[in-house]
């Protein structure tokens, strides 16, 4: 798609501030950054599915390097701006990449969140009007620290929401103890960008998993994790209890647009739920929640998935993203065009027509309206 005449907004784009990278360098368990003799750049090891490769490479210098190269794209602001310019991206809403502060102990999480959020604020201020951010929450900290962090984020000029993983306070997003947090976020008008990290248990990938690179955990584990997290929230009634909660789901909602019909059917055919009176008239269905409280990114790389997302939530609720700095080109120059970026505008053009009003909305206008990117 020719994007040169469009306002393009990237709402799914990550960074690790340099001080966060330092913490990863000091760690011995994942997430961590480590150098290996067999690789020119330090390696960033994030996922449980990378543990077997980490173990092998630690003991065998000829084994393939684990994880992914930690290139300058992960921590350099200049590099982010260069990437935006190269891909004609006018505005980016940046967020800390996974696993955020999920591994930080309770006593340090509050201060670390404050410092990471300050780093993001300062990056945005350096590029006023081009950068906004989703803040990071200290989820392992006591509840009052967490509430204080939301109050802090609410007043930060460039903050438009928070990025959240699926573990919540440790028990998932259907945990009743998380309700006051969702209420506070909704009251503060902060959109929750829900992003996966944990995937599915390693056993699911089978004994030959290491032959398949990152494909299974990233292509299937991540979307299933998001789908399960939102389904649990729905079944626990979180969306009804917090009607002003707005969730932006990564990767076009995982598989939720495709599976919503099946989830619905399983609900009204479930004897237990029917007996408990949970399937009565007036119930808001998964479809209702998808159209009223959910936004989806357009990071799905094909018009087939994108059309399902549009059918489920509406083209006025979809927003373009890149997932930078993940998925760099393997064989061409990282400073040039990334195929992982061009696939998504191509999917938008195929799904709704190049130059159409819907394409304009998905590529940028929706994000400007939903995330108030004209307010500065
Ligand atoms: O390549 C990966 O592992 C990832 C990741 O960890 N997080 C993300 O947002 N995209 C890809």
Boltz pocket constraint, residues with backbone or C-beta under 6 A from the ligand:
constraints:
  - pocket:
      binder: B
      contacts: [[A, 14], [A, 46], [A, 47], [A, 68], [A, 97], [A, 98], [A, 196], [A, 214], [A, 218], [A, 323], [A, 326], [A, 327]]
      max_distance: 6.0
